[in-house]
Amino acid sequence: MIEKKVAVYDCSRGRNRQYVEKFAAMIPRIVKAVAPPKSKILLSSYSIADMPMPSRLNKSCADCGAYALKHLECILLGLDLILVEDEIMSGCQQKIAYDIWEAAHDPILIQLMAQHMPLDFESSAVYDLEED
């Protein structure tokens, strides 16, 4: 956030670049929307930095969500991304599904979600990434 940079870990080698560029342009608007009213935030786009990725990942093209979560986990824990590969994705998907199921049955989380009151910005206009 401080560097105003989006690090892109893209195993599809830039096929989704148009969406990344739109997202980088939206980030300042999102930050401004949630910032305190009197803060002075400049609405300049974030730069995009392509991060090195091993070739031939996500061969099935159906594991993007699991890959994204495992890459975030590695980055946050300071682990090498080489640990994330196709051979472990089935187990990762099962673990993620179990974690979601477990959270959905957590009485404290259920109570908190029942008490949730959406803020104004949560129900405001939606930005369409498909529009140019």
N, CA, C and O atoms as a GROMACS GRO file, in nm:
protein
  528
    1MET      N    1   0.082  -0.120   0.000
    1MET     CA    2   0.000   0.000   0.000
    1MET      C    3   0.087   0.126   0.000
    1MET      O    4   0.057   0.222  -0.070
    2ILE      N    5   0.193   0.124   0.078
    2ILE     CA    6   0.279   0.242   0.088
    2ILE      C    7   0.352   0.266  -0.043
    2ILE      O    8   0.367   0.380  -0.087
    3GLU      N    9   0.399   0.158  -0.107
    3GLU     CA   10   0.472   0.169  -0.232
    3GLU      C   11   0.380   0.192  -0.352
    3GLU      O   12   0.428   0.221  -0.461
    4LYS      N   13   0.248   0.181  -0.333
    4LYS     CA   14   0.150   0.195  -0.440
    4LYS      C   15   0.185   0.102  -0.556
    4LYS      O   16   0.196   0.144  -0.671
    5LYS      N   17   0.202  -0.026  -0.521
    5LYS     CA   18   0.242  -0.125  -0.620
    5LYS      C   19   0.157  -0.251  -0.603
    5LYS      O   20   0.130  -0.294  -0.491
    6VAL      N   21   0.116  -0.310  -0.715
    6VAL     CA   22   0.044  -0.437  -0.715
    6VAL      C   23   0.143  -0.543  -0.763
    6VAL      O   24   0.190  -0.538  -0.876
    7ALA      N   25   0.172  -0.639  -0.677
    7ALA     CA   26   0.260  -0.751  -0.715
    7ALA      C   27   0.173  -0.859  -0.777
    7ALA      O   28   0.079  -0.907  -0.714
    8VAL      N   29   0.204  -0.896  -0.900
    8VAL     CA   30   0.123  -0.992  -0.974
    8VAL      C   31   0.196  -1.126  -0.984
    8VAL      O   32   0.305  -1.134  -1.040
    9TYR      N   33   0.133  -1.229  -0.930
    9TYR     CA   34   0.183  -1.365  -0.939
    9TYR      C   35   0.093  -1.437  -1.038
    9TYR      O   36  -0.008  -1.495  -1.000
   10ASP      N   37   0.129  -1.433  -1.165
   10ASP     CA   38   0.041  -1.480  -1.271
   10ASP      C   39   0.104  -1.597  -1.345
   10ASP      O   40   0.200  -1.580  -1.420
   11CYS      N   41   0.049  -1.717  -1.322
   11CYS     CA   42   0.103  -1.834  -1.392
   11CYS      C   43   0.046  -1.846  -1.533
   11CYS      O   44   0.086  -1.936  -1.607
   12SER      N   45  -0.046  -1.757  -1.572
   12SER     CA   46  -0.098  -1.760  -1.709
   12SER      C   47  -0.023  -1.664  -1.799
   12SER      O   48  -0.063  -1.640  -1.913
   13ARG      N   49   0.086  -1.609  -1.749
   13ARG     CA   50   0.178  -1.526  -1.828
   13ARG      C   51   0.111  -1.406  -1.895
   13ARG      O   52   0.132  -1.381  -2.014
   14GLY      N   53   0.030  -1.331  -1.819
   14GLY     CA   54  -0.022  -1.204  -1.865
   14GLY      C   55  -0.152  -1.207  -1.941
   14GLY      O   56  -0.195  -1.104  -1.993
   15ARG      N   57  -0.218  -1.322  -1.950
   15ARG     CA   58  -0.345  -1.327  -2.024
   15ARG      C   59  -0.453  -1.243  -1.955
   15ARG      O   60  -0.550  -1.203  -2.020
   16ASN      N   61  -0.438  -1.217  -1.828
   16ASN     CA   62  -0.538  -1.140  -1.753
   16ASN      C   63  -0.489  -0.998  -1.721
   16ASN      O   64  -0.541  -0.933  -1.631
   17ARG      N   65  -0.391  -0.952  -1.794
   17ARG     CA   66  -0.330  -0.822  -1.767
   17ARG      C   67  -0.432  -0.709  -1.766
   17ARG      O   68  -0.421  -0.617  -1.684
   18GLN      N   69  -0.530  -0.713  -1.855
   18GLN     CA   70  -0.630  -0.606  -1.862
   18GLN      C   71  -0.705  -0.590  -1.730
   18GLN      O   72  -0.738  -0.479  -1.690
   19TYR      N   73  -0.732  -0.702  -1.662
   19TYR     CA   74  -0.803  -0.696  -1.535
   19TYR      C   75  -0.713  -0.644  -1.424
   19TYR      O   76  -0.758  -0.571  -1.336
   20VAL      N   77  -0.587  -0.682  -1.428
   20VAL     CA   78  -0.491  -0.634  -1.329
   20VAL      C   79  -0.477  -0.482  -1.341
   20VAL      O   80  -0.473  -0.412  -1.240
   21GLU      N   81  -0.470  -0.432  -1.464
   21GLU     CA   82  -0.458  -0.287  -1.484
   21GLU      C   83  -0.580  -0.213  -1.430
   21GLU      O   84  -0.567  -0.107  -1.369
   22LYS      N   85  -0.698  -0.269  -1.453
   22LYS     CA   86  -0.821  -0.206  -1.401
   22LYS      C   87  -0.824  -0.210  -1.248
   22LYS      O   88  -0.865  -0.114  -1.184
   23PHE      N   89  -0.781  -0.321  -1.192
   23PHE     CA   90  -0.776  -0.333  -1.047
   23PHE      C   91  -0.678  -0.231  -0.988
   23PHE      O   92  -0.708  -0.167  -0.888
   24ALA      N   93  -0.561  -0.217  -1.051
   24ALA     CA   94  -0.460  -0.121  -1.004
   24ALA      C   95  -0.514   0.021  -1.008
   24ALA      O   96  -0.480   0.103  -0.922
   25ALA      N   97  -0.599   0.051  -1.105
   25ALA     CA   98  -0.660   0.183  -1.114
   25ALA      C   99  -0.770   0.202  -1.009
   25ALA      O  100  -0.796   0.315  -0.967
   26MET      N  101  -0.834   0.093  -0.967
   26MET     CA  102  -0.943   0.102  -0.868
   26MET      C  103  -0.894   0.115  -0.725
   26MET      O  104  -0.964   0.172  -0.641
   27ILE      N  105  -0.777   0.063  -0.695
   27ILE     CA  106  -0.730   0.059  -0.556
   27ILE      C  107  -0.734   0.197  -0.489
   27ILE      O  108  -0.784   0.207  -0.377
   28PRO      N  109  -0.683   0.304  -0.552
   28PRO     CA  110  -0.688   0.434  -0.484
   28PRO      C  111  -0.830   0.478  -0.451
   28PRO      O  112  -0.853   0.541  -0.348
   29ARG      N  113  -0.925   0.446  -0.538
   29ARG     CA  114  -1.065   0.483  -0.511
   29ARG      C  115  -1.120   0.405  -0.391
   29ARG      O  116  -1.194   0.459  -0.310
   30ILE      N  117  -1.082   0.279  -0.381
   30ILE     CA  118  -1.124   0.198  -0.266
   30ILE      C  119  -1.064   0.254  -0.138
   30ILE      O  120  -1.134   0.268  -0.037
   31VAL      N  121  -0.935   0.285  -0.142
   31VAL     CA  122  -0.868   0.340  -0.024
   31VAL      C  123  -0.933   0.472   0.016
   31VAL      O  124  -0.956   0.496   0.134
   32LYS      N  125  -0.962   0.557  -0.081
   32LYS     CA  126  -1.025   0.687  -0.051
   32LYS      C  127  -1.165   0.667   0.008
   32LYS      O  128  -1.205   0.740   0.098
   33ALA      N  129  -1.239   0.568  -0.041
   33ALA     CA  130  -1.374   0.543   0.008
   33ALA      C  131  -1.376   0.499   0.154
   33ALA      O  132  -1.471   0.529   0.225
   34VAL      N  133  -1.274   0.429   0.199
   34VAL     CA  134  -1.272   0.380   0.336
   34VAL      C  135  -1.187   0.466   0.429
   34VAL      O  136  -1.181   0.440   0.549
   35ALA      N  137  -1.120   0.566   0.374
   35ALA     CA  138  -1.035   0.654   0.454
   35ALA      C  139  -1.121   0.754   0.533
   35ALA      O  140  -1.235   0.780   0.496
   36PRO      N  141  -1.065   0.810   0.640
   36PRO     CA  142  -1.137   0.914   0.715
   36PRO      C  143  -1.174   1.030   0.621
   36PRO      O  144  -1.097   1.061   0.530
   37PRO      N  145  -1.289   1.094   0.642
   37PRO     CA  146  -1.339   1.197   0.551
   37PRO      C  147  -1.241   1.312   0.522
   37PRO      O  148  -1.239   1.364   0.411
   38LYS      N  149  -1.162   1.352   0.619
   38LYS     CA  150  -1.076   1.468   0.599
   38LYS      C  151  -0.936   1.434   0.548
   38LYS      O  152  -0.853   1.523   0.532
   39SER      N  153  -0.909   1.307   0.522
   39SER     CA  154  -0.776   1.270   0.474
   39SER      C  155  -0.759   1.310   0.328
   39SER      O  156  -0.854   1.308   0.250
   40LYS      N  157  -0.637   1.346   0.293
   40LYS     CA  158  -0.606   1.389   0.156
   40LYS      C  159  -0.531   1.276   0.086
   40LYS      O  160  -0.412   1.256   0.106
   41ILE      N  161  -0.604   1.202   0.005
   41ILE     CA  162  -0.546   1.089  -0.067
   41ILE      C  163  -0.547   1.120  -0.216
   41ILE      O  164  -0.650   1.157  -0.272
   42LEU      N  165  -0.431   1.104  -0.280
   42LEU     CA  166  -0.421   1.125  -0.423
   42LEU      C  167  -0.472   1.002  -0.497
   42LEU      O  168  -0.443   0.889  -0.459
   43LEU      N  169  -0.548   1.024  -0.603
   43LEU     CA  170  -0.606   0.914  -0.679
   43LEU      C  171  -0.516   0.876  -0.797
   43LEU      O  172  -0.560   0.884  -0.912
   44SER      N  173  -0.395   0.835  -0.770
   44SER     CA  174  -0.308   0.790  -0.878
   44SER      C  175  -0.305   0.638  -0.880
   44SER      O  176  -0.308   0.573  -0.775
   45SER      N  177  -0.301   0.581  -1.001
   45SER     CA  178  -0.301   0.434  -1.015
   45SER      C  179  -0.178   0.373  -0.951
   45SER      O  180  -0.073   0.437  -0.941
   46TYR      N  181  -0.192   0.253  -0.909
   46TYR     CA  182  -0.080   0.177  -0.855
   46TYR      C  183   0.001   0.120  -0.971
   46TYR      O  184  -0.054   0.090  -1.077
   47SER      N  185   0.130   0.106  -0.951
   47SER     CA  186   0.212   0.042  -1.054
   47SER      C  187   0.195  -0.110  -1.044
   47SER      O  188   0.149  -0.162  -0.942
   48ILE      N  189   0.232  -0.178  -1.149
   48ILE     CA  190   0.218  -0.323  -1.154
   48ILE      C  191   0.356  -0.385  -1.166
   48ILE      O  192   0.433  -0.349  -1.254
   49ALA      N  193   0.386  -0.479  -1.077
   49ALA     CA  194   0.515  -0.550  -1.081
   49ALA      C  195   0.487  -0.698  -1.101
   49ALA      O  196   0.424  -0.763  -1.018
   50ASP      N  197   0.536  -0.752  -1.213
   50ASP     CA  198   0.520  -0.894  -1.240
   50ASP      C  199   0.625  -0.971  -1.160
   50ASP      O  200   0.744  -0.947  -1.175
   51MET      N  201   0.579  -1.061  -1.078
   51MET     CA  202   0.668  -1.140  -0.994
   51MET      C  203   0.704  -1.271  -1.065
   51MET      O  204   0.622  -1.324  -1.141
   52PRO      N  205   0.823  -1.322  -1.042
   52PRO     CA  206   0.862  -1.446  -1.109
   52PRO      C  207   0.778  -1.564  -1.061
   52PRO      O  208   0.755  -1.582  -0.941
   53MET      N  209   0.733  -1.644  -1.155
   53MET     CA  210   0.652  -1.762  -1.124
   53MET      C  211   0.709  -1.881  -1.200
   53MET      O  212   0.753  -1.867  -1.314
   54PRO      N  213   0.709  -1.998  -1.138
   54PRO     CA  214   0.751  -2.118  -1.212
   54PRO      C  215   0.658  -2.140  -1.331
   54PRO      O  216   0.538  -2.112  -1.323
   55SER      N  217   0.711  -2.191  -1.439
   55SER     CA  218   0.627  -2.216  -1.556
   55SER      C  219   0.547  -2.343  -1.536
   55SER      O  220   0.583  -2.429  -1.455
   56ARG      N  221   0.438  -2.354  -1.610
   56ARG     CA  222   0.352  -2.474  -1.614
   56ARG      C  223   0.281  -2.504  -1.482
   56ARG      O  224   0.258  -2.620  -1.448
   57LEU      N  225   0.246  -2.399  -1.408
   57LEU     CA  226   0.162  -2.420  -1.289
   57LEU      C  227   0.016  -2.421  -1.330
   57LEU      O  228  -0.020  -2.372  -1.437
   58ASN      N  229  -0.066  -2.476  -1.246
   58ASN     CA  230  -0.211  -2.477  -1.264
   58ASN      C  231  -0.249  -2.536  -1.400
   58ASN      O  232  -0.322  -2.474  -1.477
   59LYS      N  233  -0.197  -2.653  -1.428
   59LYS     CA  234  -0.220  -2.719  -1.558
   59LYS      C  235  -0.368  -2.746  -1.582
   59LYS      O  236  -0.413  -2.744  -1.697
   60SER      N  237  -0.444  -2.770  -1.478
   60SER     CA  238  -0.586  -2.799  -1.495
   60SER      C  239  -0.669  -2.673  -1.520
   60SER      O  240  -0.783  -2.682  -1.565
   61CYS      N  241  -0.613  -2.558  -1.490
   61CYS     CA  242  -0.683  -2.428  -1.504
   61CYS      C  243  -0.810  -2.423  -1.420
   61CYS      O  244  -0.899  -2.342  -1.448
   62ALA      N  245  -0.821  -2.506  -1.318
   62ALA     CA  246  -0.940  -2.508  -1.234
   62ALA      C  247  -0.906  -2.483  -1.088
   62ALA      O  248  -0.993  -2.492  -1.001
   63ASP      N  249  -0.783  -2.453  -1.061
   63ASP     CA  250  -0.738  -2.439  -0.923
   63ASP      C  251  -0.697  -2.297  -0.886
   63ASP      O  252  -0.622  -2.278  -0.790
   64CYS      N  253  -0.743  -2.198  -0.960
   64CYS     CA  254  -0.696  -2.060  -0.939
   64CYS      C  255  -0.718  -2.012  -0.797
   64CYS      O  256  -0.630  -1.950  -0.738
   65GLY      N  257  -0.836  -2.040  -0.741
   65GLY     CA  258  -0.864  -1.995  -0.605
   65GLY      C  259  -0.772  -2.058  -0.503
   65GLY      O  260  -0.720  -1.989  -0.415
   66ALA      N  261  -0.753  -2.189  -0.515
   66ALA     CA  262  -0.664  -2.258  -0.422
   66ALA      C  263  -0.520  -2.209  -0.438
   66ALA      O  264  -0.450  -2.189  -0.340
   67TYR      N  265  -0.477  -2.190  -0.563
   67TYR     CA  266  -0.343  -2.136  -0.586
   67TYR      C  267  -0.328  -1.998  -0.523
   67TYR      O  268  -0.227  -1.970  -0.458
   68ALA      N  269  -0.427  -1.912  -0.542
   68ALA     CA  270  -0.420  -1.777  -0.487
   68ALA      C  271  -0.406  -1.781  -0.334
   68ALA      O  272  -0.322  -1.712  -0.277
   69LEU      N  273  -0.489  -1.863  -0.269
   69LEU     CA  274  -0.481  -1.873  -0.123
   69LEU      C  275  -0.347  -1.930  -0.076
   69LEU      O  276  -0.289  -1.880   0.020
   70LYS      N  277  -0.298  -2.033  -0.144
   70LYS     CA  278  -0.170  -2.092  -0.103
   70LYS      C  279  -0.054  -1.997  -0.131
   70LYS      O  280   0.041  -1.993  -0.052
   71HIS      N  281  -0.059  -1.920  -0.240
   71HIS     CA  282   0.046  -1.822  -0.266
   71HIS      C  283   0.045  -1.712  -0.159
   71HIS      O  284   0.151  -1.672  -0.110
   72LEU      N  285  -0.073  -1.665  -0.122
   72LEU     CA  286  -0.083  -1.565  -0.015
   72LEU      C  287  -0.027  -1.621   0.115
   72LEU      O  288   0.047  -1.553   0.186
   73GLU      N  289  -0.061  -1.744   0.145
   73GLU     CA  290  -0.012  -1.807   0.266
   73GLU      C  291   0.141  -1.813   0.266
   73GLU      O  292   0.205  -1.781   0.366
   74CYS      N  293   0.200  -1.854   0.153
   74CYS     CA  294   0.346  -1.860   0.143
   74CYS      C  295   0.409  -1.722   0.160
   74CYS      O  296   0.508  -1.706   0.232
   75ILE      N  297   0.351  -1.623   0.094
   75ILE     CA  298   0.406  -1.487   0.102
   75ILE      C  299   0.400  -1.436   0.246
   75ILE      O  300   0.497  -1.381   0.297
   76LEU      N  301   0.285  -1.454   0.312
   76LEU     CA  302   0.267  -1.406   0.449
   76LEU      C  303   0.357  -1.478   0.548
   76LEU      O  304   0.402  -1.419   0.646
   77LEU      N  305   0.385  -1.606   0.523
   77LEU     CA  306   0.469  -1.685   0.613
   77LEU      C  307   0.616  -1.682   0.573
   77LEU      O  308   0.700  -1.740   0.642
   78GLY      N  309   0.647  -1.614   0.463
   78GLY     CA  310   0.786  -1.605   0.417
   78GLY      C  311   0.839  -1.735   0.360
   78GLY      O  312   0.959  -1.760   0.363
   79LEU      N  313   0.749  -1.818   0.307
   79LEU     CA  314   0.788  -1.946   0.248
   79LEU      C  315   0.811  -1.932   0.098
   79LEU      O  316   0.757  -1.840   0.036
   80ASP      N  317   0.890  -2.020   0.041
   80ASP     CA  318   0.919  -2.017  -0.102
   80ASP      C  319   0.797  -2.063  -0.180
   80ASP      O  320   0.734  -2.163  -0.145
   81LEU      N  321   0.762  -1.992  -0.286
   81LEU     CA  322   0.646  -2.027  -0.368
   81LEU      C  323   0.664  -2.161  -0.440
   81LEU      O  324   0.567  -2.217  -0.490
   82ILE      N  325   0.784  -2.210  -0.447
   82ILE     CA  326   0.810  -2.338  -0.512
   82ILE      C  327   0.736  -2.452  -0.441
   82ILE      O  328   0.718  -2.559  -0.499
   83LEU      N  329   0.693  -2.428  -0.316
   83LEU     CA  330   0.618  -2.529  -0.241
   83LEU      C  331   0.479  -2.553  -0.298
   83LEU      O  332   0.419  -2.657  -0.274
   84VAL      N  333   0.428  -2.457  -0.374
   84VAL     CA  334   0.293  -2.466  -0.429
   84VAL      C  335   0.302  -2.524  -0.570
   84VAL      O  336   0.359  -2.462  -0.660
   85GLU      N  337   0.245  -2.644  -0.588
   85GLU     CA  338   0.250  -2.709  -0.719
   85GLU      C  339   0.125  -2.792  -0.742
   85GLU      O  340   0.050  -2.818  -0.648
   86ASP      N  341   0.103  -2.832  -0.865
   86ASP     CA  342  -0.019  -2.904  -0.902
   86ASP      C  343  -0.044  -3.030  -0.818
   86ASP      O  344  -0.158  -3.062  -0.786
   87GLU      N  345   0.062  -3.100  -0.782
   87GLU     CA  346   0.047  -3.227  -0.712
   87GLU      C  347  -0.020  -3.213  -0.574
   87GLU      O  348  -0.078  -3.310  -0.526
   88ILE      N  349  -0.012  -3.097  -0.512
   88ILE     CA  350  -0.070  -3.081  -0.378
   88ILE      C  351  -0.205  -3.009  -0.380
   88ILE      O  352  -0.268  -2.995  -0.275
   89MET      N  353  -0.250  -2.963  -0.497
   89MET     CA  354  -0.371  -2.881  -0.503
   89MET      C  355  -0.497  -2.954  -0.459
   89MET      O  356  -0.583  -2.893  -0.396
   90SER      N  357  -0.510  -3.081  -0.491
   90SER     CA  358  -0.629  -3.154  -0.449
   90SER      C  359  -0.642  -3.153  -0.296
   90SER      O  360  -0.750  -3.128  -0.243
   91GLY      N  361  -0.533  -3.180  -0.227
   91GLY     CA  362  -0.534  -3.175  -0.081
   91GLY      C  363  -0.560  -3.036  -0.028
   91GLY      O  364  -0.629  -3.018   0.072
   92CYS      N  365  -0.504  -2.935  -0.096
   92CYS     CA  366  -0.526  -2.796  -0.053
   92CYS      C  367  -0.673  -2.758  -0.067
   92CYS      O  368  -0.730  -2.695   0.022
   93GLN      N  369  -0.735  -2.798  -0.178
   93GLN     CA  370  -0.877  -2.768  -0.198
   93GLN      C  371  -0.962  -2.834  -0.090
   93GLN      O  372  -1.056  -2.772  -0.038
   94GLN      N  373  -0.931  -2.958  -0.055
   94GLN     CA  374  -1.006  -3.026   0.050
   94GLN      C  375  -0.989  -2.957   0.184
   94GLN      O  376  -1.085  -2.944   0.259
   95LYS      N  377  -0.868  -2.913   0.215
   95LYS     CA  378  -0.841  -2.843   0.341
   95LYS      C  379  -0.916  -2.709   0.346
   95LYS      O  380  -0.974  -2.674   0.448
   96ILE      N  381  -0.914  -2.636   0.235
   96ILE     CA  382  -0.984  -2.507   0.229
   96ILE      C  383  -1.134  -2.530   0.247
   96ILE      O  384  -1.200  -2.457   0.322
   97ALA      N  385  -1.189  -2.631   0.179
   97ALA     CA  386  -1.332  -2.662   0.192
   97ALA      C  387  -1.367  -2.698   0.336
   97ALA      O  388  -1.470  -2.654   0.388
   98TYR      N  389  -1.283  -2.778   0.401
   98TYR     CA  390  -1.308  -2.815   0.540
   98TYR      C  391  -1.302  -2.692   0.632
   98TYR      O  392  -1.386  -2.677   0.720
   99ASP      N  393  -1.203  -2.605   0.609
   99ASP     CA  394  -1.192  -2.484   0.692
   99ASP      C  395  -1.317  -2.396   0.678
   99ASP      O  396  -1.364  -2.340   0.777
  100ILE      N  397  -1.370  -2.385   0.556
  100ILE     CA  398  -1.493  -2.306   0.534
  100ILE      C  399  -1.610  -2.372   0.603
  100ILE      O  400  -1.690  -2.305   0.669
  101TRP      N  401  -1.621  -2.506   0.589
  101TRP     CA  402  -1.730  -2.579   0.654
  101TRP      C  403  -1.722  -2.562   0.805
  101TRP      O  404  -1.824  -2.540   0.871
  102GLU      N  405  -1.601  -2.573   0.860
  102GLU     CA  406  -1.582  -2.560   1.004
  102GLU      C  407  -1.621  -2.419   1.052
  102GLU      O  408  -1.686  -2.404   1.155
  103ALA      N  409  -1.581  -2.317   0.975
  103ALA     CA  410  -1.616  -2.179   1.012
  103ALA      C  411  -1.767  -2.157   1.005
  103ALA      O  412  -1.823  -2.083   1.087
  104ALA      N  413  -1.833  -2.220   0.908
  104ALA     CA  414  -1.978  -2.204   0.894
  104ALA      C  415  -2.054  -2.264   1.011
  104ALA      O  416  -2.170  -2.230   1.033
  105HIS      N  417  -1.991  -2.354   1.086
  105HIS     CA  418  -2.055  -2.417   1.201
  105HIS      C  419  -2.001  -2.367   1.336
  105HIS      O  420  -2.032  -2.423   1.440
  106ASP      N  421  -1.922  -2.262   1.331
  106ASP     CA  422  -1.865  -2.203   1.452
  106ASP      C  423  -1.971  -2.113   1.517
  106ASP      O  424  -2.012  -2.014   1.456
  107PRO      N  425  -2.017  -2.145   1.639
  107PRO     CA  426  -2.125  -2.068   1.701
  107PRO      C  427  -2.091  -1.920   1.720
  107PRO      O  428  -2.179  -1.834   1.707
  108ILE      N  429  -1.967  -1.889   1.750
  108ILE     CA  430  -1.929  -1.748   1.768
  108ILE      C  431  -1.938  -1.673   1.636
  108ILE      O  432  -1.991  -1.562   1.630
  109LEU      N  433  -1.886  -1.734   1.529
  109LEU     CA  434  -1.893  -1.670   1.397
  109LEU      C  435  -2.038  -1.656   1.350
  109LEU      O  436  -2.074  -1.554   1.292
  110ILE      N  437  -2.119  -1.757   1.375
  110ILE     CA  438  -2.261  -1.749   1.339
  110ILE      C  439  -2.328  -1.632   1.410
  110ILE      O  440  -2.406  -1.558   1.350
  111GLN      N  441  -2.298  -1.616   1.538
  111GLN     CA  442  -2.357  -1.505   1.616
  111GLN      C  443  -2.310  -1.370   1.562
  111GLN      O  444  -2.390  -1.278   1.547
  112LEU      N  445  -2.181  -1.358   1.534
  112LEU     CA  446  -2.128  -1.233   1.481
  112LEU      C  447  -2.188  -1.198   1.345
  112LEU      O  448  -2.221  -1.082   1.320
  113MET      N  449  -2.204  -1.297   1.258
  113MET     CA  450  -2.262  -1.272   1.126
  113MET      C  451  -2.409  -1.232   1.137
  113MET      O  452  -2.457  -1.151   1.058
  114ALA      N  453  -2.481  -1.288   1.234
  114ALA     CA  454  -2.621  -1.253   1.255
  114ALA      C  455  -2.636  -1.108   1.301
  114ALA      O  456  -2.738  -1.044   1.275
  115GLN      N  457  -2.534  -1.055   1.369
  115GLN     CA  458  -2.538  -0.919   1.420
  115GLN      C  459  -2.479  -0.817   1.322
  115GLN      O  460  -2.483  -0.697   1.348
  116HIS      N  461  -2.423  -0.864   1.211
  116HIS     CA  462  -2.355  -0.775   1.116
  116HIS      C  463  -2.452  -0.675   1.054
  116HIS      O  464  -2.558  -0.712   1.004
  117MET      N  465  -2.413  -0.548   1.057
  117MET     CA  466  -2.489  -0.442   0.993
  117MET      C  467  -2.401  -0.384   0.882
  117MET      O  468  -2.296  -0.327   0.912
  118PRO      N  469  -2.441  -0.397   0.755
  118PRO     CA  470  -2.358  -0.346   0.646
  118PRO      C  471  -2.336  -0.195   0.657
  118PRO      O  472  -2.428  -0.121   0.691
  119LEU      N  473  -2.215  -0.152   0.628
  119LEU     CA  474  -2.184  -0.010   0.624
  119LEU      C  475  -2.230   0.047   0.490
  119LEU      O  476  -2.258  -0.029   0.397
  120ASP      N  477  -2.239   0.179   0.480
  120ASP     CA  478  -2.286   0.242   0.358
  120ASP      C  479  -2.207   0.199   0.236
  120ASP      O  480  -2.265   0.172   0.131
  121PHE      N  481  -2.073   0.194   0.248
  121PHE     CA  482  -1.992   0.162   0.131
  121PHE      C  483  -2.007   0.016   0.087
  121PHE      O  484  -1.972  -0.019  -0.026
  122GLU      N  485  -2.057  -0.071   0.176
  122GLU     CA  486  -2.075  -0.212   0.141
  122GLU      C  487  -2.194  -0.232   0.048
  122GLU      O  488  -2.202  -0.334  -0.021
  123SER      N  489  -2.284  -0.138   0.045
  123SER     CA  490  -2.401  -0.152  -0.042
  123SER      C  491  -2.405  -0.042  -0.148
  123SER      O  492  -2.510  -0.018  -0.208
  124SER      N  493  -2.292   0.024  -0.172
  124SER     CA  494  -2.288   0.130  -0.272
  124SER      C  495  -2.260   0.072  -0.410
  124SER      O  496  -2.260  -0.050  -0.428
  125ALA      N  497  -2.238   0.158  -0.507
  125ALA     CA  498  -2.222   0.119  -0.647
  125ALA      C  499  -2.116   0.010  -0.665
  125ALA      O  500  -2.015   0.006  -0.594
  126VAL      N  501  -2.141  -0.077  -0.759
  126VAL     CA  502  -2.049  -0.186  -0.791
  126VAL      C  503  -1.969  -0.146  -0.914
  126VAL      O  504  -2.024  -0.090  -1.009
  127TYR      N  505  -1.840  -0.174  -0.913
  127TYR     CA  506  -1.755  -0.143  -1.028
  127TYR      C  507  -1.742  -0.267  -1.114
  127TYR      O  508  -1.711  -0.375  -1.064
  128ASP      N  509  -1.767  -0.252  -1.243
  128ASP     CA  510  -1.761  -0.364  -1.337
  128ASP      C  511  -1.623  -0.369  -1.401
  128ASP      O  512  -1.584  -0.277  -1.473
  129LEU      N  513  -1.548  -0.475  -1.375
  129LEU     CA  514  -1.414  -0.489  -1.432
  129LEU      C  515  -1.417  -0.513  -1.582
  129LEU      O  516  -1.316  -0.495  -1.649
  130GLU      N  517  -1.531  -0.553  -1.635
  130GLU     CA  518  -1.540  -0.581  -1.778
  130GLU      C  519  -1.552  -0.453  -1.860
  130GLU      O  520  -1.517  -0.453  -1.978
  131GLU      N  521  -1.601  -0.345  -1.799
  131GLU     CA  522  -1.615  -0.218  -1.872
  131GLU      C  523  -1.481  -0.153  -1.895
  131GLU      O  524  -1.392  -0.162  -1.809
  132ASP      N  525  -1.464  -0.089  -2.007
  132ASP     CA  526  -1.339  -0.016  -2.036
  132ASP      C  527  -1.348   0.128  -1.996
  132ASP      O  528  -1.252   0.203  -2.013
   0.00000   0.00000   0.00000
